[in-house]
Amino acid sequence: MKALLNAVEQQLNEHIIRYEPVSGGDINDAYCLHTDSDTYFIKINSKTRFPGMFAAEAKGLSLIASTNTIATPRVILQSDAGYNSYLLLEWLDTKSANASDMQALGEQLATMHRVSADSFGLPYNNYMGSLHQSNKQYLRWADFFIEERLMPMVKLAVDKSLLNNNDLKQFDKLYNNLANLFDEEAPSLIHGDLWGGNYLIANNGKPYLIDPAVSYGHREFDIAMTTLFGGFSNDFYTAYNDAFPLATGWQQRLALWNIYPLLVHLILFGVMYKQQVMGNLSKYI
């Protein structure tokens, strides 16, 4: 830790006065870092276990920020020191969200989702949690969702004996029918991991997105993830739909798009998630 802090001091040209641990998720060590000039948030992990994770996260934060649609914490530094990688961000003083804050979050996410591209995917890969996420580009969301989202996670689950050959046959049925289950839309810039822990409300009511797993995807994917673990109020959904109405039947497709994050949880946290994965899958085959 001392070598890493020395490296940060040199790059910042500021003296670190103290630091204290804060919540930073399951993957990283996180600290509030106080210098003689400012306060920062720093995340630290192993550069060999998670190569390129923070570089991809910094690019994702900067990509969202560049759209001028919704805020992200400003990236200060991203580098390696010894065996570790670190990401230094601006520190945000935050509060609990009220109705107007959730409305602003919904409106601004809708505006971000209007940012489009020629294809689904991204020119670079990133991570979903601690799992590598390929973003090879496709012209159709159905192809991207199957090839770059579902299939890699299904393979990992099979390799870990969390899914079996009969489960694979059920996924094959979904692959064959997926294109008939929704209407294709133009690619939208999506956060990619939009659960309730990945937004913040600053003390002035300004929404911020954090910990992105960005790509250009179907915007219903982000909306689906907001429903997986709670944390988003009716004010959020109403404001979103007023700003950028979702296609008819979107509520019936939430469980479809959530198969992917549930597969991620199956791989990371074990067989307790299999019933939910297969339950969601059974609705669409």
C-alpha positions in Angstrom: 0.0 0.0 0.0 2.8 2.4 0.8 4.4 2.0 -2.6 1.0 2.6 -4.3 0.3 5.7 -2.2 3.8 7.0 -3.0 3.0 6.6 -6.7 -0.3 8.4 -6.3 1.4 11.3 -4.5 4.0 11.7 -7.3 1.4 11.7 -10.0 -0.9 14.1 -8.2 1.9 16.2 -6.9 0.0 16.4 -3.6 0.8 15.0 -0.1 -1.6 12.3 1.2 -2.6 13.2 4.8 -4.7 10.2 5.6 -7.1 7.5 4.1 -9.9 5.4 5.4 -11.7 2.4 4.0 -15.1 2.8 2.4 -17.5 0.5 0.7 -16.3 -0.4 -2.8 -18.0 -3.7 -3.7 -16.7 -7.3 -3.6 -13.9 -7.0 -6.0 -11.9 -4.0 -5.0 -10.4 -2.4 -1.9 -11.7 1.2 -1.7 -10.7 4.2 0.3 -11.4 7.9 0.9 -8.1 9.6 0.3 -7.4 13.0 1.8 -4.5 15.1 0.5 -3.3 18.6 1.4 -5.4 19.9 -1.6 -8.5 17.7 -2.1 -10.4 14.5 -1.2 -10.6 11.5 -3.6 -12.1 8.1 -4.0 -9.5 5.3 -4.9 -10.2 1.7 -5.9 -7.4 -0.9 -5.8 -7.2 -4.4 -7.1 -4.7 -7.0 -8.4 -3.4 -6.1 -11.9 -2.8 -9.8 -12.6 -6.2 -11.1 -11.5 -8.1 -8.4 -13.3 -6.0 -7.1 -16.2 -7.3 -3.9 -17.8 -10.3 -3.7 -15.5 -9.7 -0.1 -14.3 -8.5 1.0 -17.7 -11.8 -0.2 -19.2 -13.8 1.4 -16.3 -12.1 4.7 -16.8 -12.9 4.6 -20.5 -16.5 3.8 -19.8 -16.9 6.6 -17.3 -15.2 9.0 -19.7 -17.4 7.8 -22.6 -20.6 8.5 -20.6 -19.3 11.8 -19.4 -18.5 12.8 -23.0 -22.1 12.6 -24.0 -23.1 15.5 -21.6 -26.3 13.6 -20.8 -25.6 12.3 -17.2 -22.7 12.8 -14.9 -20.0 10.4 -13.8 -17.3 10.9 -11.2 -14.3 12.6 -12.9 -11.4 10.3 -13.6 -8.3 11.7 -12.0 -5.7 8.9 -12.4 -5.6 5.3 -13.6 -2.4 3.4 -13.4 -0.5 0.4 -11.9 1.9 0.3 -8.9 3.7 -2.9 -8.0 1.2 -5.8 -8.1 -1.8 -3.5 -8.0 -3.9 -1.4 -10.3 -5.8 1.6 -9.1 -8.4 4.1 -10.2 -8.6 7.5 -8.6 -11.8 9.5 -8.9 -13.3 12.7 -7.6 -14.9 12.3 -4.2 -18.7 12.8 -4.1 -20.7 13.7 -1.0 -24.0 11.9 -1.5 -27.5 11.7 0.0 -30.5 9.4 -0.3 -32.6 10.0 -3.4 -36.0 11.8 -3.2 -38.7 11.8 -5.9 -37.2 14.7 -7.9 -33.8 13.1 -7.8 -35.2 9.9 -9.2 -37.1 11.8 -11.9 -33.8 13.5 -12.9 -32.1 10.1 -13.0 -34.8 8.7 -15.3 -34.8 11.7 -17.6 -31.0 11.8 -17.9 -30.7 8.1 -18.5 -33.3 8.4 -21.3 -31.2 11.2 -22.8 -28.1 9.0 -22.6 -29.9 6.1 -24.3 -30.6 8.4 -27.3 -26.8 8.4 -27.9 -26.4 5.8 -30.7 -23.8 4.1 -32.9 -23.6 2.1 -36.1 -23.5 -1.2 -34.3 -24.1 -3.1 -31.1 -21.0 -3.6 -28.9 -17.9 -1.5 -28.4 -14.4 -1.2 -29.9 -12.9 -2.5 -26.7 -13.8 -5.2 -24.1 -14.5 -4.6 -20.4 -15.8 -6.4 -17.3 -19.2 -7.3 -15.9 -18.4 -7.6 -12.2 -15.2 -9.6 -12.1 -15.9 -11.5 -15.3 -14.4 -10.5 -18.7 -17.0 -9.1 -21.1 -16.5 -9.3 -24.8 -18.0 -6.5 -26.9 -17.4 -7.7 -30.5 -19.6 -5.6 -32.7 -22.8 -6.8 -34.5 -25.5 -5.1 -36.6 -28.3 -6.8 -34.7 -29.0 -6.9 -31.0 -30.2 -10.4 -31.1 -26.9 -11.6 -32.5 -24.9 -9.5 -30.0 -26.9 -10.7 -27.0 -26.6 -14.3 -28.0 -22.9 -14.4 -29.1 -21.4 -11.8 -26.7 -23.6 -12.1 -23.7 -25.4 -15.4 -23.2 -23.1 -17.9 -24.9 -19.9 -16.9 -23.1 -21.6 -17.0 -19.7 -23.4 -20.3 -20.4 -20.1 -21.8 -21.4 -18.5 -20.6 -18.1 -21.5 -22.1 -16.1 -21.1 -25.4 -17.9 -17.4 -25.5 -17.2 -18.1 -24.9 -13.5 -20.8 -27.7 -13.6 -23.5 -25.2 -12.8 -25.5 -26.0 -16.0 -25.8 -29.3 -17.7 -26.5 -30.6 -21.2 -30.3 -30.4 -20.8 -30.0 -26.8 -19.8 -27.9 -26.2 -22.9 -30.8 -27.5 -25.0 -33.1 -25.0 -23.4 -30.8 -22.2 -24.2 -30.6 -23.4 -27.8 -34.4 -23.0 -28.0 -34.0 -19.4 -26.9 -31.2 -18.6 -29.4 -33.4 -19.9 -32.2 -36.4 -17.8 -31.1 -34.8 -14.6 -29.7 -35.2 -12.4 -32.7 -39.0 -13.0 -32.6 -39.4 -11.8 -29.0 -38.7 -8.1 -29.4 -38.4 -5.3 -32.0 -34.9 -4.3 -32.9 -34.0 -0.7 -32.1 -31.0 1.5 -33.0 -28.1 0.8 -30.6 -28.2 2.9 -27.4 -25.3 3.7 -25.1 -26.1 1.7 -22.1 -24.5 1.5 -18.6 -24.6 -2.3 -18.7 -24.7 -3.0 -15.0 -27.4 -0.6 -13.8 -28.5 -2.0 -10.4 -29.3 0.1 -7.4 -25.7 0.3 -6.2 -24.4 1.8 -9.4 -25.9 5.3 -9.2 -25.3 8.0 -6.7 -27.2 11.2 -5.8 -24.9 14.1 -4.9 -25.9 16.4 -2.1 -27.2 18.9 -4.7 -29.5 16.3 -6.2 -27.4 15.6 -9.2 -27.4 12.0 -10.4 -24.1 10.2 -11.1 -23.5 6.8 -12.7 -20.7 4.6 -11.4 -19.1 1.2 -12.1 -20.2 1.0 -15.8 -20.0 -2.1 -18.0 -20.8 0.0 -21.1 -21.6 -1.0 -24.6 -24.0 0.1 -27.3 -27.0 -2.2 -26.7 -30.7 -2.4 -26.4 -31.9 0.1 -23.9 -34.4 -2.3 -22.4 -31.3 -4.2 -21.0 -30.5 -1.3 -18.7 -34.2 -0.9 -17.6 -34.4 -4.6 -16.9 -31.4 -4.5 -14.6 -32.9 -1.7 -12.6 -35.7 -4.1 -11.6 -33.4 -7.0 -10.6 -32.5 -5.9 -7.0 -34.6 -2.8 -6.5 -33.5 0.7 -5.7 -35.5 2.5 -8.4 -38.8 4.2 -7.7 -41.9 4.7 -9.9 -40.8 8.3 -10.3 -37.7 7.0 -12.2 -39.7 4.8 -14.6 -42.4 7.5 -15.3 -39.8 10.1 -16.0 -37.8 7.8 -18.3 -40.9 6.9 -20.3 -42.0 10.5 -20.6 -38.6 11.4 -22.0 -38.1 8.3 -24.2 -41.1 5.9 -24.3 -40.2 2.3 -24.2 -41.7 -0.1 -26.9 -45.0 -1.8 -26.2 -44.6 -4.9 -24.0 -41.3 -3.9 -22.4 -42.5 -5.1 -19.0 -42.9 -8.6 -20.4 -39.2 -8.7 -21.7 -37.5 -7.7 -18.4 -37.0 -11.3 -17.4 -35.5 -12.0 -20.8 -32.7 -9.4 -20.6 -32.1 -10.3 -16.9 -31.0 -13.8 -17.9 -27.5 -12.4 -18.5 -26.9 -10.7 -15.1 -28.4 -13.8 -13.5 -26.0 -16.0 -15.3 -23.2 -13.7 -14.0 -24.5 -14.2 -10.5 -24.7 -18.0 -11.0 -21.1 -18.1 -12.0 -19.8 -15.8 -9.3 -22.0 -16.8 -6.4 -23.1 -20.4 -7.1 -26.0 -22.7 -7.7 -28.5 -20.7 -5.7 -29.1 -18.6 -8.8 -29.8 -21.5 -11.2 -33.5 -21.7 -10.4 -33.9 -18.1 -11.2 -31.9 -18.4 -14.4 -33.9 -21.3 -15.7 -37.2 -19.8 -14.5 -36.5 -16.7 -16.6 -35.5 -18.8 -19.5 -38.6 -20.9 -19.4 -40.8 -17.9 -20.1 -39.4 -17.4 -23.6 -39.0 -20.9 -25.0 
